[in-house]
Amino acid sequence: MAFAGKYELESQDNYEEFLEAIGLLNAKTDHKVVTEVVQDGNNFTWTQTIPNWSWSNKFTVGQDCELTTMKGAKFNAPVTMEGGKISVPFPQYNFTAEIIEDKLVMICRTPGEKGVTFKRVSKRI
């Protein structure tokens, strides 16, 4: 259960640029994000929380799953795991997550030549 646990934001790169690229211009960027991952085999519940807002998805690795974007829109996508890295193709970006030295490293990349890469590193708490 490599991913299971609670993590607190340690560092992030290009967050504001990423939010702008996906159309969340008014999102707050000055808070400590807490990510909680509940893992039961290939079944996951992935929740991110900041004061007054929470976003959660349940999914099963290896299956097409109904997920929700940060804006609340529902979509279906295959969730895969290769080499310990979870990958989800969100409508506006590709999401990957992996554990590196007991830290949760999440990367979101918007497509295209001028795509934005947002990286968030969270420490286990």
C-alpha positions as CSV (number, residue, x, y, z in Angstrom):
1,M,0.0,0.0,0.0
2,A,2.6,2.4,-1.1
3,F,0.3,5.4,-1.6
4,A,-1.9,5.0,1.5
5,G,-1.5,7.9,3.9
6,K,-2.0,11.6,4.6
7,Y,0.3,14.1,3.0
8,E,0.9,17.8,3.4
9,L,2.1,20.2,0.7
10,E,5.9,20.7,0.9
11,S,6.6,22.5,-2.4
12,Q,5.0,23.2,-5.8
13,D,6.1,24.6,-9.1
14,N,4.0,26.4,-11.7
15,Y,0.7,26.1,-9.8
16,E,-0.6,29.6,-10.7
17,E,0.3,29.0,-14.4
18,F,-1.4,25.6,-14.3
19,L,-4.6,27.0,-12.8
20,E,-4.6,29.7,-15.4
21,A,-4.1,27.1,-18.2
22,I,-7.2,25.1,-17.0
23,G,-9.4,28.1,-16.4
24,L,-9.3,28.3,-12.6
25,L,-8.1,31.9,-12.4
26,N,-9.7,32.7,-9.0
27,A,-8.4,29.6,-7.1
28,K,-6.5,30.4,-4.0
29,T,-2.8,29.5,-4.1
30,D,-1.6,30.4,-0.6
31,H,-2.8,27.4,1.4
32,K,-1.5,24.1,2.6
33,V,-3.1,21.3,0.6
34,V,-3.6,18.1,2.5
35,T,-3.9,14.9,0.3
36,E,-5.3,11.8,1.8
37,V,-5.0,8.5,-0.1
38,V,-6.9,5.4,1.0
39,Q,-5.7,2.3,-0.9
40,D,-7.2,-1.2,-0.8
41,G,-5.3,-3.2,-3.5
42,N,-6.1,-1.5,-6.8
43,N,-9.0,0.6,-5.3
44,F,-8.3,4.1,-4.3
45,T,-10.0,7.1,-2.7
46,W,-8.0,10.2,-3.4
47,T,-9.0,13.4,-1.5
48,Q,-7.4,16.9,-1.5
49,T,-8.5,19.4,1.1
50,I,-7.9,23.0,1.8
51,P,-9.9,25.3,4.1
52,N,-13.5,25.4,2.9
53,W,-13.0,23.1,-0.1
54,S,-12.5,19.4,-0.7
55,W,-12.1,17.4,-3.9
56,S,-12.3,13.6,-4.0
57,N,-12.2,10.8,-6.6
58,K,-12.7,7.0,-6.2
59,F,-11.1,4.8,-8.8
60,T,-9.7,1.4,-9.6
61,V,-6.4,1.0,-11.3
62,G,-6.8,-0.9,-14.6
63,Q,-10.4,0.2,-15.1
64,D,-12.3,3.0,-16.9
65,C,-13.6,5.1,-14.0
66,E,-16.0,8.0,-13.6
67,L,-14.0,10.9,-12.1
68,T,-14.6,14.5,-11.3
69,T,-12.4,17.5,-12.3
70,M,-11.4,20.3,-9.9
71,K,-14.3,22.3,-11.5
72,G,-16.8,19.6,-10.6
73,A,-17.3,18.2,-14.2
74,K,-17.7,14.4,-14.5
75,F,-15.8,12.4,-17.1
76,N,-14.7,8.8,-17.8
77,A,-11.1,7.8,-18.1
78,P,-8.8,4.8,-17.8
79,V,-6.7,4.8,-14.7
80,T,-3.3,3.0,-15.1
81,M,-0.3,2.2,-13.0
82,E,3.1,1.4,-14.4
83,G,6.3,1.1,-12.4
84,G,4.5,2.4,-9.3
85,K,3.2,5.5,-11.1
86,I,-0.5,6.2,-11.3
87,S,-1.6,7.9,-14.5
88,V,-5.0,9.5,-15.3
89,P,-5.8,11.5,-18.5
90,F,-8.0,14.3,-17.2
91,P,-9.8,16.3,-20.0
92,Q,-7.4,19.3,-19.7
93,Y,-4.2,17.7,-18.5
94,N,-2.5,14.4,-17.8
95,F,-2.1,13.5,-14.1
96,T,0.6,11.3,-12.6
97,A,1.5,10.4,-9.0
98,E,4.2,8.3,-7.5
99,I,5.9,7.9,-4.1
100,I,9.6,9.0,-4.2
101,E,11.5,8.7,-0.9
102,D,8.3,8.6,1.1
103,K,7.0,11.8,-0.5
104,L,3.9,12.0,-2.8
105,V,5.0,13.6,-6.1
106,M,2.1,14.6,-8.4
107,I,2.6,16.1,-11.8
108,C,0.0,17.6,-14.1
109,R,0.8,18.5,-17.7
110,T,-1.4,20.4,-20.1
111,P,-1.0,19.4,-23.7
112,G,0.6,21.2,-26.6
113,E,3.9,22.8,-27.4
114,K,3.2,25.6,-24.8
115,G,1.8,23.2,-22.2
116,V,2.3,23.9,-18.5
117,T,3.9,21.3,-16.1
118,F,2.7,21.7,-12.5
119,K,4.6,19.7,-9.9
120,R,3.5,19.2,-6.3
121,V,5.6,17.4,-3.6
122,S,3.9,16.5,-0.4
123,K,5.4,15.0,2.8
124,R,3.8,12.2,4.7
125,I,2.2,13.4,8.0
